[in-house]
């Protein structure tokens, strides 16, 4: 029987044939056997098999997931995995023909299927018990359906300030752990002719993802804020317990304070510009996630980079990193091949597959026994991840009907923050009223 095809230690350079040492699938099966037989270990001939459609939303991982789909298909005779790349997810649910298994970014748009009871309850699977408790709580940040376990988090992506270690060392500055220390670092760098931050404000998502999410996450209990916002609904406004204009004003002002330390042309620079400039030592820091490392490497593979949580208070105990569930596994209620989908889900959640995947794509493990990250660029976030000192990006909770990223860009470009945040409250109340 074929073993899982290995994954490269460096996904950014393309997939190859390397993988770290691992137990055989037969040993893995034996370890799980006490909890129940795994259906994909029923034989190794392809034969006549039921088709299981598998939809994944990580384009850079397509080659590896396609290979694992082929390996699983070859390992037994009951199911054939069809790796689908073209599904319109919303339309497929409306037509009662969703994919049998999903492995998708866990965001507000995806979570609406969970909220409406469109996804199968997975709590009885042994794999459900392996997920870290704090990651389970993070997955509950979005509205749930009854007491179901609708998704199994597969990969977490942590993001924080990316910094150039050599620039820090050359200018005798240390990683800051308080707001005042961060400002001191910026002032010192500016005084030595070094640009502290590179801004890419032409692309609105870069403002939301880092410039706004980091200060908010460091000062606000994001999950609790949106829980209350959902409860208040149509009554959100200046006099409600929480609101954008009341709760988010101070972190937004922190964001604005940092704008004096960005490139003068930030308004006309986009994501690609920032990657090129930062790769060529054009700034000491940039607010991006690990997905940008591959872009930096294209221009300069010899950089020495690290990460640290943005300090926005003067208490180091408040330090947290932004963590979003990058991928989650789920099976629709309307799946045509639910048994096969569950079998392939269990196959993908073996440590022999899940752990190397996360290592290659700079993800953090979601299971209790997941190994720590080893890439030097992201190890700075491991202590905060280990201790559960993280938050989900505040921008990820705002429905697409509200152009939050555009609103934040308006603030960055000079519009009064109070008025824009008040408009976000009105939009929220309007949508809640309509719902």
C-alpha positions in Angstrom: 0.0 0.0 0.0 1.5 3.4 -0.9 2.5 5.8 1.9 1.5 9.5 1.8 3.6 11.3 -0.8 6.1 13.4 1.0 6.1 17.2 1.1 9.0 19.4 0.5 10.6 21.2 3.5 10.4 24.4 1.5 7.1 24.9 -0.2 8.2 28.3 -1.5 10.7 26.7 -3.8 8.2 24.2 -5.2 7.3 20.6 -4.2 9.9 17.9 -4.3 10.4 14.4 -2.9 11.8 15.1 0.5 9.9 14.5 3.8 11.0 14.1 7.4 11.1 10.5 8.8 7.7 9.2 9.8 5.9 6.1 11.0 4.4 3.9 8.4 0.7 4.1 7.7 0.3 0.6 9.1 1.6 1.7 12.5 -0.6 4.8 12.4 -3.6 2.6 11.7 -2.7 0.3 14.6 -2.6 3.3 16.9 -6.1 4.4 16.0 -7.5 0.9 15.7 -8.7 0.9 19.3 -10.9 3.9 18.6 -12.5 2.2 15.5 -11.5 0.9 12.2 -10.4 3.4 9.6 -12.4 2.7 6.4 -9.6 3.6 3.9 -7.5 0.6 5.0 -9.8 -1.8 3.3 -7.7 -2.8 0.3 -5.2 -1.5 -2.2 -6.8 -2.0 -5.6 -8.6 0.9 -7.3 -11.3 -1.1 -9.1 -14.8 0.3 -9.2 -15.0 3.0 -6.7 -17.4 5.7 -5.6 -16.3 9.2 -6.5 -15.6 11.6 -3.7 -15.3 15.3 -4.7 -12.6 17.2 -2.7 -12.4 20.9 -2.8 -9.4 22.8 -1.3 -8.8 26.5 -1.3 -5.0 26.6 -1.0 -3.7 27.1 -4.6 -0.1 26.8 -3.8 -0.7 23.4 -2.2 -2.6 22.0 -5.1 0.2 19.7 -6.3 0.6 18.0 -2.9 -3.1 17.6 -2.2 -3.6 16.2 -5.7 -0.9 13.7 -5.0 -2.4 12.7 -1.7 -5.8 12.3 -3.4 -4.1 9.9 -5.8 -2.3 8.0 -3.1 -5.5 7.5 -1.1 -7.4 6.4 -4.2 -4.7 3.8 -4.9 -4.6 2.6 -1.3 -8.1 1.1 -1.2 -10.9 0.0 -3.6 -14.0 1.8 -2.3 -13.4 5.5 -3.1 -11.9 7.6 -5.9 -10.9 11.1 -4.8 -11.6 13.8 -7.4 -9.6 17.0 -6.6 -12.0 19.7 -7.7 -10.6 23.2 -8.4 -13.5 24.9 -10.1 -16.4 24.7 -7.6 -18.5 27.8 -6.9 -19.1 27.0 -3.3 -22.2 29.1 -2.7 -23.8 28.0 -5.9 -23.0 24.3 -5.2 -24.8 24.5 -1.8 -27.8 26.3 -3.4 -28.0 23.5 -6.0 -27.7 20.9 -3.3 -24.6 19.6 -4.9 -21.7 20.7 -2.6 -18.3 19.0 -2.6 -18.2 15.9 -0.5 -15.2 17.2 1.5 -13.9 20.7 1.9 -10.5 22.0 3.1 -11.0 25.7 3.1 -9.9 29.0 4.6 -11.9 29.4 7.7 -13.5 32.8 7.3 -16.9 34.5 7.7 -18.1 33.6 4.3 -17.3 29.9 4.8 -18.7 29.9 8.3 -22.2 30.9 7.2 -22.6 27.3 6.0 -21.7 26.1 9.5 -24.0 28.6 11.1 -27.0 27.4 9.1 -26.5 23.7 9.8 -25.2 22.8 6.4 -22.2 20.9 7.7 -22.1 17.4 9.3 -21.4 17.0 13.0 -17.8 15.6 13.3 -17.6 15.3 17.1 -17.7 11.5 17.1 -14.5 11.2 15.0 -11.4 10.4 17.1 -9.6 13.2 15.2 -12.0 15.8 16.8 -10.5 15.0 20.2 -7.0 15.8 19.0 -7.6 19.5 18.3 -6.1 21.9 20.8 -8.7 23.3 23.2 -7.8 26.9 22.5 -8.0 26.3 18.7 -11.5 24.8 19.3 -12.4 28.0 21.1 -11.0 30.0 18.2 -13.1 28.1 15.8 -16.2 29.1 17.9 -15.5 32.8 17.3 -18.0 32.5 14.4 -21.6 31.6 15.2 -22.2 27.9 15.6 -25.0 25.5 14.8 -26.4 24.0 18.0 -23.6 22.0 19.7 -22.1 20.6 16.5 -18.4 20.2 15.7 -18.8 21.3 12.1 -15.2 21.8 11.2 -11.8 20.3 12.2 -9.1 23.0 12.1 -6.2 21.7 10.0 -3.7 24.6 9.8 -3.3 27.9 11.7 -1.5 30.9 10.3 0.1 33.2 12.7 1.1 36.8 11.7 2.8 39.7 13.4 5.5 42.3 12.7 8.2 41.0 10.2 11.5 42.6 10.9 15.0 42.6 9.4 17.3 41.3 12.0 20.4 42.7 10.4 19.0 46.2 10.2 18.0 46.0 13.9 21.5 44.8 14.8 23.3 47.3 12.7 21.4 50.1 14.3 21.6 48.8 17.8 17.9 48.4 18.4 16.1 45.5 20.1 12.7 43.9 19.5 10.2 46.1 21.4 7.8 44.7 23.9 5.9 47.9 24.8 4.3 50.7 22.8 6.8 53.3 24.0 9.7 50.9 23.1 8.2 50.5 19.6 8.1 54.3 19.1 11.7 54.6 20.4 12.8 52.0 17.8 11.0 53.9 15.1 12.6 57.2 16.2 16.1 55.7 16.4 15.8 54.2 13.0 14.5 57.4 11.5 17.3 59.3 13.1 19.8 57.0 11.3 18.2 57.4 8.0 16.4 54.0 8.1 12.7 53.7 7.1 11.0 51.9 10.0 7.9 50.5 8.2 7.0 50.0 4.6 3.4 50.7 3.8 1.4 49.4 0.9 -1.8 51.3 1.3 -2.9 51.1 -2.3 -4.0 47.5 -1.5 -6.8 47.9 1.1 -6.5 44.4 2.4 -2.9 45.1 3.6 -4.3 47.9 5.8 -7.0 45.7 7.3 -4.8 42.6 7.8 -1.9 44.2 9.6 -2.2 47.9 10.3 -5.6 47.7 11.8 -5.9 44.1 13.0 -2.6 44.2 15.0 -3.5 47.2 17.2 -7.0 46.0 17.6 -6.0 42.5 18.6 -3.4 43.9 21.1 -6.0 46.0 22.9 -9.5 44.4 22.4 -10.9 41.0 23.2 -11.9 40.5 19.5 -14.1 37.4 20.0 -16.0 39.0 22.9 -16.4 42.2 21.0 -18.1 40.5 18.0 -20.1 38.3 20.2 -21.6 41.4 21.8 -21.9 43.1 18.4 -24.0 40.2 17.2 -26.2 40.3 20.3 -26.8 44.0 20.0 -27.4 43.8 16.3 -29.6 46.6 14.9 -29.1 48.6 18.1 -25.3 49.0 17.6 -24.4 52.7 17.8 -22.8 55.4 19.9 -24.7 54.5 23.1 -24.4 50.6 22.9 -22.1 48.7 25.2 -19.6 48.1 22.3 -19.4 49.6 18.9 -16.8 50.4 16.2 -16.8 54.1 17.1 -16.4 53.4 20.8 -14.3 50.2 21.1 -12.1 50.5 18.1 -11.3 54.2 18.2 -8.2 53.9 20.4 -6.5 51.1 18.5 -7.3 52.9 15.2 -5.6 56.0 16.6 -2.5 53.8 17.4 -2.5 52.8 13.8 -2.5 56.4 12.7 0.3 57.3 15.1 2.6 54.8 13.2 1.9 56.4 9.8 4.7 59.0 10.4 7.1 56.1 10.2 6.2 54.8 6.7 7.4 55.6 3.2 6.1 58.8 1.8 4.6 57.1 -1.3 2.7 54.4 0.7 -0.6 55.6 -0.7 0.5 54.5 -4.2 2.3 51.3 -3.3 0.8 47.8 -3.3 1.6 44.4 -1.9 4.1 43.5 -4.7 5.9 46.9 -4.3 6.2 46.3 -0.6 7.6 42.8 -1.0 10.3 44.0 -3.4 11.3 47.0 -1.3 11.4 45.0 1.9 13.4 42.3 0.2 16.0 44.9 -0.8 16.3 46.2 2.8 14.1 49.2 2.0 12.6 49.2 5.5 13.3 47.6 8.9 9.7 46.2 9.4 6.6 45.3 7.4 3.2 44.3 8.5 2.6 41.1 6.6 2.0 37.4 7.2 4.2 34.4 6.5 2.8 34.1 3.0 5.1 37.1 2.1 8.3 35.3 2.9 8.3 33.5 -0.4 7.9 36.8 -2.2 10.9 38.3 -0.3 13.0 35.3 -1.2 12.4 35.8 -4.9 14.4 39.1 -4.7 16.7 38.3 -1.9 17.1 34.7 -0.6 19.9 35.8 1.9 17.8 38.0 4.3 17.7 37.2 8.0 14.2 37.9 9.1 12.1 37.3 12.2 8.7 38.1 13.7 7.4 39.7 16.9 3.9 40.7 18.2 3.1 44.3 17.7 3.1 46.0 21.2 0.3 48.5 21.5 0.2 48.9 25.3 3.0 49.5 27.8 2.4 46.1 29.5 4.4 43.2 27.9 1.8 40.8 29.2 -0.6 42.2 26.6 1.5 40.9 23.7 -0.4 38.6 21.3 -0.2 37.5 17.7 -2.8 37.4 15.1 -3.9 33.8 14.4 -6.5 32.7 11.9 -7.5 29.2 11.1 -6.0 29.0 7.6 -7.6 25.7 6.6 -10.4 23.6 8.1 -11.9 20.3 7.1 -15.7 19.8 6.8 -18.2 17.5 5.3 -21.6 18.9 4.0 -24.9 17.4 5.2 -25.7 17.0 1.5 -22.5 15.1 0.6 -23.2 12.3 -1.9 -20.2 10.3 -0.6 -20.1 11.2 3.1 -18.4 7.9 4.2 -15.6 8.4 1.6 -15.2 12.0 2.5 -14.8 11.1 6.2 -12.3 8.4 5.3 -10.2 10.9 3.3 -10.5 13.5 6.1 -9.1 10.9 8.5 -6.3 10.2 6.0 -5.4 13.8 5.7 -5.3 14.3 9.5 -2.6 11.7 10.2 0.4 13.4 11.7 2.5 11.9 8.8 0.6 14.2 6.5 -0.7 17.1 8.5 2.5 18.0 10.4 4.8 18.1 7.3 2.2 20.1 5.5 2.2 22.8 8.2 6.0 22.8 8.3 6.2 23.3 4.6 3.6 26.1 4.4 4.7 27.9 7.6 1.5 26.9 9.4 1.1 26.2 13.1 -0.3 22.8 14.1 -3.8 22.6 15.4 -3.5 19.3 17.3 -2.4 18.7 20.8 0.7 16.8 19.8 1.7 19.0 16.9 5.4 19.7 16.8 6.6 23.4 17.3 7.6 25.4 14.2 11.3 25.3 13.3 11.6 28.0 10.7 13.6 30.8 12.3 11.5 33.5 10.6 8.4 32.5 12.6 9.7 30.9 15.8 9.3 34.2 17.5 5.6 33.6 17.5 5.7 30.1 19.0 5.7 31.1 22.7 2.6 33.2 22.2 0.9 30.4 20.2 1.8 27.8 22.8 0.3 29.9 25.6 -2.8 30.8 23.7 -2.0 34.5 23.6 -3.5 35.1 20.2 -6.6 36.6 18.6 -8.4 36.3 15.3 -8.0 39.3 13.0 -10.8 41.7 13.7 -11.3 42.5 10.0 -12.2 38.8 9.4 -15.5 39.1 11.3 -16.9 41.9 9.2 -19.3 40.9 6.4 -18.3 41.6 2.9 -21.4 43.8 2.5 -19.5 46.3 4.7 -16.5 47.7 2.8 -14.4 47.8 5.9 -11.0 47.7 4.2 -12.0 50.7 2.0 -13.2 52.5 5.1 -9.9 51.9 6.8 -8.1 53.1 3.8 -10.1 56.3 4.0 -8.9 56.7 7.6 -5.3 56.2 6.6 -5.7 58.7 3.7 -6.9 61.4 6.2 -10.7 61.0 6.8 -11.6 61.4 10.5 -11.6 58.0 12.2 -14.6 58.9 14.4 -16.9 59.4 11.4 -15.7 56.4 9.4 -16.1 54.1 12.5 -19.6 55.5 13.1 -20.4 54.6 9.5 -19.3 51.1 10.1 -21.7 51.0 13.1 -24.6 52.2 10.9 -23.7 49.6 8.2 -23.6 46.8 10.9 -27.0 47.9 12.4 -28.5 48.1 8.9 -27.4 44.5 8.0 -28.6 43.2 11.4 -32.0 44.8 10.9 -32.4 43.3 7.4 -31.4 39.9 8.8 
